Amino acid sequence: MITNANVISGGVHVGDDVIAIGTTPSVTRGIVSPLGHTVDTETGHLPGMTQTDTPTSSDAPLIDSSGKVIGMVTATAASSRSTAVENIGFAIPTAQLLPVVKRLRQIVGAE
């Protein structure tokens, strides 16, 4: 369960060590790359993403070296005809996730 005690909504820096835990199950170690990246998708734009070299399945928590959840991997980069891409994932920062989690808890009566 995500609580305020085990998440960070700030304090993430480029170069920080991170771990993504996938659903396959898989564990991938990497670093934080650009912060605040906008990812263009076929259906729209995802602003404010944390880029990392920890590709994994979507909905994987992104965890810092102290065990705090710093985001949720939501997208991975895909190669195109002109660009070869490997090992790049994008996470929604917890600062953007926590209001959604709080609202969902209210809807289901878990808060």
Sequence and secondary structure as in RCSB ss.txt:
>XXXX:A:sequence
MITNANVISGGVHVGDDVIAIGTTPSVTRGIVSPLGHTVDTETGHLPGMTQTDTPTSSDAPLIDSSGKVIGMVTA
TAASSRSTAVENIGFAIPTAQLLPVVKRLRQIVGAE
>XXXX:A:secstr
   GGGB SS   TT EEEEEETTTEEEEEEB  SSEEEEETTEEEEEEEEES    TTEEEEETTS EEEEEEE
E    SS    S EEEEEHHHHHHHHHHHHHHHT  
